[in-house]
Amino acid sequence: MRHFISYFNDSVKEHWDLPAVTNYGKESYTYGQLAENIAKYHILFKETGIVKGDKIALYARNSAEWVIAYYATLTYGAVTVPFLPDFLASAVAELSEFSECRLLIADDVAVRGLNEDKANFERMENVKDFIGVISIKGFDVVHAADDSFATVCGNIEELYSKQYPDGISADDVNYYDDSFGMEDVVEISFTSGTTSATSKGVVLPARSLSVNLEFGRGIVPECVGGNVFAILPMAHMFGQAFDILFPLSGGAHIYVMPGKPTPARLIGGLAAVKPFMFLTVPLVIEKIFKSKVFPVVRKFPAKLLLKIPGLDRIVLNKIRNSLLEAFGNNFTVGVIIGGAALNREVEDLLKRMKFPYTVGYGMTECGPLISYRDKSEYVKYSCGIKASPIEIRIDSANPRRVLGEIQVKGDAVMLGYYNNEEATKATFTPDGWLKTGDMGILDAKGNLFIKGRCKNMILTGSGQNIYPEEIEDKINNLPYVIESIVVGRKNALVALVVADYDAAKKDGLTDEQVDKIVNDNVLALNSELAAYSKIGYTEIRREPFEKTPKQSIRRFMYK
């Protein structure tokens, strides 16, 4: 196993003049310019007394500057503590204190949030040797523990010119040496942004990021000059590992998409960038299908032609070619989907049209990858096979037929949860396997099929186990349904459904008509469900459900 920093070190030196990372439509940085900005961060760290192993927080939206700050921290030997931009500023301040961050790097939106309450800075100042908060652009001081910090930040350009009078060159780059160990902590990733009492900080050693990177390089050993269109949250491990660490270790060019990836903005960006691979979550693909594909295939004549062998191929090829063109038509790896289960109707159509996609599975605690399979071998509805060097087992007497918890072991697995021995102990089995909290089976060929979350399982009065995700998948395909949750109340299953009133209005329907259509369609699904899993009644909503950063519904909020 080779350290992930050594890959980045060599990539910067070898691809000095190639574009590295671009804010889509705005600023762009070559690998050499990445090195220049990293050098300025390193000077700041050294001048302010930061040493290897110190923790540096990063609280900002996706940007090229986020990538620079992230790599500056890691290549210095410090520990990065990235916070998702939708975390509350008060929670970030508390979690920064809890994880003992000496410095926080923030963007303008984050700064506005922090400035709303001076208690945020007071909380961070409780950290021993706390330095301050700086802007992710230009080293502007947001908050300083003392005047010396502001002085250093104000003199960065002068200090840089003194150290590199002729500018930095590839020969000056030396990010990796023997002091970087595989068991060294490189990141603390918080899985939620409420408070330190409820959030768990996943402690990741260098080996976790390194084995994930090496797995990616094994799949795509050559990507020099190739483009990646990054839309996943960079503070989340899925985006970090395969939208940042993997591309920049091999000379690829990352385009960072700002803001929310609406179907129209996303397709416009993909068509322009022409990525060789595209990482996304199911919700994004499902939105594209609901807006661009389903309106075509559910109407005459496509609906009829899709039922006729031979003629169906004409329709499928037309849709496939149209989608590929919209996605840039340059896939060698294809679309990699992760973070949640993909809707079955969407996947059925993707498979029928032979679209280049695959579905993987992972979790922050594994940095993140657990299973994956190349698009050419991917089995529908699965999450691929185990990603080397991860081992997977199912906690079941018959793993091929009887559901059990998915448990994993290997070099990718975290060290534990930061300052939370109780949670760490609870998430590992007595013989050292990490409990994922997901239920699944493994087929004879090692393909992993996930059925739902352990904690989401509904136990009926008759002792039946119901995994609501399977019912929700059917509901979400119904007309005028955006999303749904199935919950258990007393002796009945209840479907909470977010209706698409905007789409219905375009079709000339009143809100009352939409409510009746959705309700009737949901209850009609009972004819397809087992007696113990039938829906008792529906509750129709206007407001979408609260989401996690990877766009999963925060189910605990709805009962």
KACORRA-V469109 format. One record per backbone hydrogen bond with DSSP energy under -0.5 kcal/mol. CO is the residue of the C=O (numbers start at 1). NH is the residue of the N-H. If there is no record, write none. Layout:
# KACORRA-V469109
co = <CO,CO>
nh = <NH,NH>
This chain:
# KACORRA-V469109
co = <3,3,4,5,6,7,8,9,10,11,13,15,15,16,18,20,21,22,22,23,27,29,29,30,31,32,33,34,35,36,37,38,39,40,41,42,43,44,45,46,51,54,55,55,56,57,58,59,63,64,65,66,67,68,69,70,71,72,73,73,74,77,78,79,80,81,82,83,84,88,89,90,91,92,93,94,95,96,97,100,102,102,103,104,105,106,107,108,109,110,111,112,113,114,117,118,119,120,121,123,124,127,131,132,133,133,134,135,136,137,140,143,146,146,147,148,149,150,151,152,153,155,156,157,158,159,160,164,169,170,172,177,179,181,182,184,186,187,188,189,193,195,195,199,200,200,201,201,202,202,203,203,204,204,205,205,206,207,208,209,210,211,212,213,214,215,216,223,226,227,227,228,228,229,230,233,233,236,237,238,239,239,240,240,241,244,245,246,247,247,250,251,253,253,254,254,255,255,256,256,260,262,263,264,265,266,267,268,269,270,276,276,276,277,278,280,281,281,282,283,284,285,286,287,288,288,289,289,293,293,294,296,299,301,302,304,305,307,308,309,310,311,312,313,314,315,316,317,318,319,320,321,322,323,324,325,334,334,335,335,336,337,343,344,345,346,347,348,349,350,351,355,356,358,361,361,363,363,364,365,368,370,371,372,374,374,379,384,384,385,386,387,391,393,393,394,395,398,398,399,401,404,405,406,407,408,409,410,416,417,420,421,422,423,424,425,427,429,433,434,434,437,438,439,439,440,441,443,447,448,449,452,453,453,454,457,458,458,460,464,464,466,466,467,467,468,469,470,471,471,472,474,475,478,480,480,483,485,485,487,487,489,492,493,493,494,494,495,495,496,497,497,498,498,499,500,501,502,503,504,505,510,511,512,513,514,515,516,517,518,519,520,521,522,523,524,525,526,530,531,534,537,539,541,546,548,552,553,554,555>
nh = <6,7,8,9,10,11,12,13,14,15,16,18,31,32,31,254,29,24,256,26,23,20,21,34,35,36,37,38,39,40,41,42,43,44,45,46,47,48,50,49,54,79,102,103,81,105,83,107,67,68,69,70,71,72,73,74,75,76,77,78,77,53,80,56,188,58,190,60,87,92,93,94,95,96,97,98,99,101,100,55,131,132,57,134,59,136,111,112,113,114,115,116,116,117,120,122,123,124,125,126,127,130,145,104,142,143,106,139,138,140,135,133,149,150,151,152,153,154,155,155,156,159,160,161,162,163,164,167,172,173,174,180,181,184,207,206,80,204,190,202,88,198,199,201,191,202,203,418,189,204,415,416,186,187,208,209,210,211,212,213,214,215,216,217,218,219,220,226,253,276,277,230,255,231,257,236,239,240,241,242,243,244,244,245,246,248,249,249,250,252,223,225,228,255,22,256,230,257,24,258,262,266,267,268,269,270,271,272,273,274,332,333,334,229,336,338,284,285,286,287,288,289,290,291,292,293,293,294,296,297,298,299,303,305,306,307,308,309,312,311,314,315,316,317,318,319,320,321,322,323,324,325,326,327,329,328,278,336,337,358,280,360,347,348,349,350,351,352,353,355,354,357,335,337,370,371,366,368,367,414,363,387,361,385,377,378,382,383,448,372,388,390,409,395,407,396,405,401,402,442,403,440,395,436,393,434,391,413,203,420,424,425,426,427,428,428,435,432,429,408,436,454,406,451,452,404,449,446,443,383,441,439,456,457,457,459,460,466,463,460,466,458,468,470,471,472,473,474,474,475,476,477,478,481,482,500,498,487,496,489,494,492,489,536,537,487,496,497,539,485,499,541,482,483,501,504,505,506,507,509,508,514,515,516,517,518,519,520,521,522,523,524,525,525,526,527,528,529,533,534,493,495,497,499,554,551,548,555,557,558>
